Structure formats: C-alpha cells, structure tokens
Amino acid sequence: MESLPEAVLIRILASIPAVDLVLACRLVCCQWKNLIDGAALWILKCQQEGLTAAESQENAENWQNFYFLSKKRKNLIKNPCGEEDLQHWGEVENGGDGWKIEDLPGDFGKEFPSEEVHKYFVTSYEWCRKAQVIDLRAEGYWEELMDTTQPKIVVRDWYAGRSDAGCLYELCVKLLSENEDVLAEYKSETITIPQDNDASWTEISHTFSDYGPGVRFVRFEHGGQDTLFWKGWYGVRVTNSSVTVEP
C-alpha cells in the first residue's frame, strides 16, 4: 500500500475498528504508525460516525482521545432511577422509615422533564443516604488516559420535594486514588425545600477538570430527609443521577 496516495490510505484505515488501528495496524510499518498517530485519520472517523467536537482540536492526540471518549460516553451510575430497587447502591443509610421507590409523579408531585424516567427514590423523616463507587479502569478508562488527558468528569443529579412537605437534600462526589485517598471533592450545600413548594424537579451538576493524575474511582453519594418529621416518605425525592467521562 506504500504506492497509494496518503488520502486514500487514510480512508481505507478509517474503515477499520479503532481498537484494531491502535493495537494492530499501528505496528505494521512506520507509514501506518504515523497516519494512525496523526489527526487526519481520527478527524475522518469522527466525521464518519457523527462525532463532532465542540471546538477545533488541532492536536492529534486530542482527536484520538476525543474519538474514544465520545464512543465510550455513558452513564456510569447503575440503576439511577430505582428500576432495580436499591440494587447497585451501597453504604445505604435508612433513617426513619428508610428509602422507598415510587412511581412518578407520586403524591403531591410533578412529572419528570424526561418521559424516559418513570421512578424515583424518596427519603423519610431522618437522614437517608446511599452511594456508588465507580471503578474507572473497570469501565474502560485506562490509567494513562486519566493521568495525562484528565478528561472532564461530569456529575448530575435531580431532586424534588412534595408540594405539601418541606425537605433537605445533599450531594457529595469524590475523586479517589488507587488507595481511595480523596484527590478532588464537590459537596453541595444543604439545600432546603420549603413546605408548600411547587414540587418541580431541579438539576444539580458539577464538572471536575484539571484534577491531577491518579484518579481511579468516583464516589457518588446523595441523600436527604423531610423537615416535618412525618412518619412515612415525605422527604426529598431523587432520580436520574449520572456520572459521565467526557471529551
């Protein structure tokens, strides 16, 4: 293929799965290695697969990382809406009558902005908390990528109260090292929703960037309670939690 014009060879290589390009084709010869390490091939693959960068990226490594991160983008929180009861959630603190899963919109509640969400978790009259720890390597984000590129880690959560009851809500997310040392942390204030609120759903989000090398885990924790201490489930409602690694 050395006689082929470079533009033609790039188009041929662009038809090969990305993992094969990096792990196999890159080792064939110097010409292929240079093309696979260059920006043009990855720009073409992004265009072919409908992946567009928010802004121009001239660095070849950025385009390759952009491609892989875009293809791998998914919600790393498992069971974010309670469809599997409390499965995948650990360190569960069941204050009062504990966590409960209810169908939207629930009593004195409102529908969620997305029709794809059907359930939510609801807290009780004492603090209820639950957490998930995400193993980034197990999810396919290798150490060199996390240490050198340090892609954005975006955290989102949704919370709401009943219109007839006041409640409290908190979110705490930590980036952890191999030994589970805290390398970066986001902790919301304790958010108070008053009684006689409109029961609307509110999104809270935070983006980690430039967090330094060594991040291997993400620990996501949220929770709350009601402020009237009514028996049952009158506390904050949470659903559609997400953690994503983005270009």
C-alpha positions in Angstrom: 0.0 0.0 0.0 3.0 2.3 0.0 2.1 3.4 -3.6 -1.3 4.6 -2.5 -1.8 8.3 -2.0 -1.9 9.1 1.6 -5.5 10.4 1.5 -6.7 7.1 0.0 -4.8 5.1 2.6 -6.4 7.2 5.4 -9.8 6.4 4.0 -9.0 2.7 4.0 -7.7 2.8 7.5 -10.7 4.8 8.7 -12.9 1.8 7.9 -11.1 -0.4 10.4 -12.3 -0.5 14.1 -10.5 2.0 16.3 -9.1 -0.6 18.7 -7.6 -2.6 15.9 -6.0 0.5 14.5 -4.2 1.3 17.8 -3.3 -2.3 18.8 -2.5 -3.9 15.5 -2.4 -1.7 12.4 -0.2 0.8 14.1 2.6 -1.9 14.3 2.6 -2.8 10.6 5.0 -0.1 9.4 6.3 3.4 10.0 3.9 4.9 7.4 0.8 3.4 9.1 2.0 4.3 12.6 2.4 8.0 11.5 -1.0 8.1 9.9 -2.7 6.4 13.0 -0.8 8.8 15.3 -1.9 11.8 13.2 -5.0 13.9 13.4 -6.4 13.4 9.9 -7.5 9.8 10.4 -9.3 10.5 13.6 -11.0 13.6 12.3 -12.3 11.5 9.4 -13.5 8.7 11.8 -15.3 11.3 13.9 -17.0 12.8 10.8 -18.0 9.3 9.5 -19.6 8.4 12.9 -21.2 11.7 13.6 -18.9 12.7 16.4 -18.3 16.4 16.4 -16.0 18.4 18.7 -17.4 21.4 20.5 -14.3 23.4 19.3 -11.5 22.8 16.9 -8.7 20.5 18.2 -5.5 20.6 16.2 -3.5 18.3 18.5 -3.5 14.7 17.0 -3.7 13.0 20.4 -6.7 15.2 21.4 -8.6 13.9 18.3 -7.8 10.3 19.1 -8.9 10.7 22.7 -11.9 12.7 21.6 -13.0 9.7 19.4 -12.5 7.1 22.1 -14.2 9.2 24.9 -17.1 10.0 22.7 -17.6 6.4 21.8 -17.4 5.3 25.4 -19.6 8.0 26.8 -22.3 6.6 29.0 -23.9 7.0 32.4 -21.6 5.2 34.9 -24.2 5.2 37.6 -26.1 1.9 37.7 -29.8 1.9 38.5 -30.1 5.7 38.6 -33.9 5.8 38.7 -34.8 2.9 41.0 -36.0 0.5 38.3 -34.0 -2.2 40.2 -35.0 -1.2 43.7 -31.8 -0.4 45.6 -29.5 -2.7 43.6 -26.0 -1.4 42.9 -26.3 1.2 45.7 -24.1 0.7 48.7 -23.5 2.3 52.1 -27.2 2.7 52.4 -28.4 4.7 55.4 -32.1 4.1 56.1 -33.1 6.8 58.5 -36.7 7.0 59.7 -38.7 4.5 57.5 -35.8 4.3 55.1 -35.6 4.6 51.3 -38.5 3.8 49.2 -39.0 3.7 45.4 -42.2 5.3 44.0 -43.7 5.8 40.5 -43.7 9.3 39.0 -45.3 11.7 39.6 -46.1 10.5 43.1 -48.5 12.1 45.6 -48.3 15.9 45.5 -45.5 15.6 42.9 -44.8 16.6 39.3 -43.8 14.6 36.2 -40.1 14.5 35.4 -38.9 16.5 32.4 -37.9 13.4 30.5 -40.5 10.8 29.6 -37.8 8.1 29.9 -37.8 8.4 33.7 -40.6 6.6 35.5 -39.5 6.2 39.1 -37.7 8.0 41.9 -36.1 7.3 45.3 -37.7 9.0 48.2 -36.4 9.7 51.7 -38.0 9.6 55.1 -38.1 11.7 58.4 -34.5 11.1 59.3 -31.4 11.2 57.1 -31.3 8.7 54.3 -28.1 8.3 52.2 -26.8 6.0 49.5 -23.7 5.8 47.5 -22.0 4.2 44.5 -18.2 3.8 43.9 -17.3 3.7 40.2 -14.1 1.8 39.2 -12.9 3.8 36.2 -10.5 1.1 35.0 -13.2 -1.5 35.1 -15.3 0.8 32.9 -12.6 1.0 30.3 -10.8 4.3 31.2 -7.2 3.3 31.3 -4.6 4.9 33.6 -2.6 6.9 31.0 -5.8 8.5 29.7 -6.9 9.6 33.2 -3.5 10.8 34.2 -2.4 12.7 31.1 -5.6 13.7 29.3 -7.6 14.1 32.5 -11.0 14.1 30.7 -13.9 16.0 32.2 -15.9 14.1 34.8 -19.4 15.4 34.8 -21.8 14.7 37.7 -25.6 15.4 37.6 -28.5 14.7 39.9 -32.1 15.6 40.1 -34.1 16.3 43.2 -37.6 17.5 44.2 -39.9 17.7 47.2 -43.6 17.0 47.7 -45.7 20.2 47.5 -47.1 19.5 50.9 -43.9 18.9 52.8 -40.5 20.6 53.3 -37.3 18.6 52.9 -33.5 18.7 52.8 -31.1 17.5 50.1 -27.3 17.0 49.8 -24.9 15.7 47.1 -21.2 14.8 47.7 -18.9 13.4 45.0 -15.3 12.5 45.5 -12.5 11.5 43.1 -10.4 8.8 44.7 -6.9 7.4 44.1 -5.9 3.7 44.0 -5.8 3.8 47.8 -9.0 5.7 48.0 -7.4 9.0 49.0 -9.5 12.0 48.1 -7.9 13.9 45.2 -10.9 16.2 44.5 -14.3 16.7 46.0 -17.6 18.5 45.3 -20.1 18.9 48.1 -23.3 20.9 47.7 -24.7 23.0 50.4 -27.6 21.5 52.4 -30.4 22.6 50.1 -33.7 23.3 51.8 -37.0 23.0 50.0 -39.8 24.7 51.9 -43.3 23.3 52.6 -45.9 24.4 50.0 -43.3 24.3 47.2 -44.3 23.7 43.6 -42.8 20.2 43.6 -40.8 20.9 40.4 -37.7 18.9 39.6 -34.3 20.6 39.8 -31.0 19.5 38.3 -27.7 20.0 40.1 -24.4 19.4 38.3 -20.6 19.8 38.7 -17.8 19.3 36.3 -14.3 18.1 37.5 -11.4 19.2 35.3 -7.6 19.6 35.8 -7.9 17.3 38.8 -4.3 15.9 38.5 -3.0 12.4 38.0 -4.0 9.3 40.0 -7.8 9.3 39.8 -9.1 5.7 39.7 -12.5 5.8 41.4 -15.5 8.2 41.6 -17.6 8.0 44.8 -21.2 9.5 44.4 -23.3 10.0 47.4 -26.6 11.8 47.9 -29.5 11.9 50.3 -31.9 13.9 52.5 -34.9 13.9 54.7 -38.1 15.7 55.4 -38.2 18.7 57.7 -41.6 18.0 59.3 -40.6 14.6 60.8 -43.8 12.9 59.5 -43.8 9.2 59.6 -43.6 7.7 56.1 -41.9 9.1 53.0 -42.2 12.9 52.8 -38.5 13.7 52.3 -36.6 14.7 49.2 -37.0 12.7 46.0 -34.0 11.9 43.8 -33.7 10.3 40.4 -31.8 10.2 37.1 -28.3 10.5 38.7 -25.4 10.4 36.3 -21.6 10.4 36.2 -20.1 10.7 32.7 -16.5 10.9 31.4 -16.5 13.4 28.5 -14.0 14.7 25.9 
